[in-house]
Amino acid sequence: MPSQLPSQLKTYAAWTFNKVEAGTFRRNKRDFAHHEYPILAPLPTNGRNTKALETSRLGGPYIYFVTDDCGQVRYVGKSLEDQVIQRWVRPGIGGTAKHYWTHSTKSGGCVFNIAKGLQGGESREYPLRYVPLMEIAPEVFMQLGLPGMTDPTIFLPLVEQALVNKLNPDWNARR
């Protein structure tokens, strides 16, 4: 069963997915070209330059979370992009827009889970929240059993995995 975000972890709102538009689109990238992606809405307002709903004090790298309307963490991820939204937005082929929400894996992934949950009535919305790695309080790292941070790009996957282990999000692939 997924857990809620720890109260000591200050996160920011990046986006809220609350609708699935009619139709599908594809990606041009070979590894993902076999997917017919659902169109999550609201669509990105400015392609990969779409701004997060709330701006963090610091930049990336980031840890991000997809939660449901009850606050349960459904997915934990990481991003090295300049802005966390850039991890989620890609150009698409077909549909009515040029850029779409396409966070996925070769076998499916978040956008498919979000669409299924919205269409099936599991949740009215799926907020995307994030926190810069450098803004995570030391006591959160201690609760996760992690040592003090050294190189953020090396530490990022350790934090992601520790949060997956603690929060038990059901959309993360188990390693």
N, C-alpha and C positions, 0 to 999 in steps of 0.2 A: 504494500500500500504506500503510495507516495506521501511525502511529508510536506509541511509548509516551510517557507524560508525561515532560517533562524532570525530571531528578533534583533540580534546584534549585527546582522548583515544589512547595511544600508544599501538599497538598490534603487535604480532609476527606471522610469517607464520609457521604453524604447518605442513600442507600438502596441496596438490592441487589434487583434483579428476578430471580427465579429460577423462575417458573412462570407459565403462562397458564391461567386458570380457564376452565371451560366457559361458553359463552354470550358475549353481546356487550351493549353499551349504546350509547346515542346521547347527543349533547349538545343542549341547548336553543338554543345560539347558532347563528344563521342560517348563518354562514359554514362551520360544521362539522356541521350537521344531516344532511348526506348520508352521513357516515361511520358505519359500524357498527364501533365500537371493540372491540378485544380487551380482555379483563380481565386486566391484569398483576397478579401477586401477588408478595409479600404486598401486600394492599391498604393504603392509608393508614390509620393507626390512629386518627386524630382529624381527619379531613377536612383542610381547609386549615391547621389548627393542628397537624398532624403535625410532630413534631420530627425534624430530621436525626439520623442515628445518632451523628455526632460534631459537637460544637459548635465553631464557629470563635471565635477571640478577638474579631474585629470583625464588624460587620454588612455589609450590601450597599452598593453593588451587587456582584454576583457574576459570576464566570465558572464554568461547570460543564462537566463532561465525562461522557460515557457511554463506558465501556470494556468490552471483552469479558473472558472469563476468562483470556486471555493478556496482558492489560494494554494491548492495542492501543486507541487512542482512536478511537472510531467516530463521535462527535459532539461538537462544541464549541458552547456556547451562552452567552447572557448573561441576567441577570435583574436587574431594578430592585426586585423585591419585598423586603419586610422579611426574609423567610426564603426560602431558595432552594427549599424544597419547594413553596411557594405557586405557583411558576411551573409546576409539574407537576400539581397537584391541582385538579380541577373537579367540580362536581356532574354526575351522569349520570341518564339516564332509562332504566329497565329494569335488568336484572341484580339482584343481591342486596344491593347497597350503595347509599349515597347519594352517595359521593364515590369517584372513580376517578383513575387515572393517565391524563392526556389530553394530554400534550405532543404537539402535532401541527401540521400545516400544512393548507391547503385541499386539497392533493394527497396527503396521507398523513402521514408524519413518524415521529418516534422510537418511539412506542408500537407502531406497525405493524412497524417494523424489529426492535425488541426481541422482539415476539411471533414473528415469522418466524424469527429466529435461535434462540430457545428451542425452538420446535416443530420446526425443521429440524435441531437438534443442532449448530448452528454454535458455540454457547457454552452452558455450563451455567448461566451467570449473566451479568448485565449490571450492574455497579456504577455508580451515579451518584455522582460526586465533584464537589467544588466548592472554590473559594477566593474569599474576599472580594478585590475589586480592590485594596483598601488593604493587603493582606498580601502582594501579589506583590513579590518582591525587585527592586530597581533593576537588578541584573545580568540578570534575566530580560527586562526591558523592553529592555535594551541588546542582548541576543541576538536579540530580535525586531525590532531596528532601529527601536525607538520612542523618541521623546524623553521627557524627564521628564513626569510626569503633571501636568495642570492640573486642569480640571474633570472629576471622575470620570464624570459622565453623558455627557460628550462623548467622553472617552477610552475608555469601555467598548467601543463598537463597533469602534474601532481595534485594541484588544487582542484582541477576539474574531476579527477577520479575520486578524490577524497569526498567531494560534495556528492557525487553519484552514489558512493557507498553510504553516506550518511542520510541523504534525502530519499533514496530509493525511487527515482523517477522511472515510470513504467515505459517510457519511450526510448530510453537509452539502451543501446545494445550492451549486454553484459560481457565483460572480458574474462 
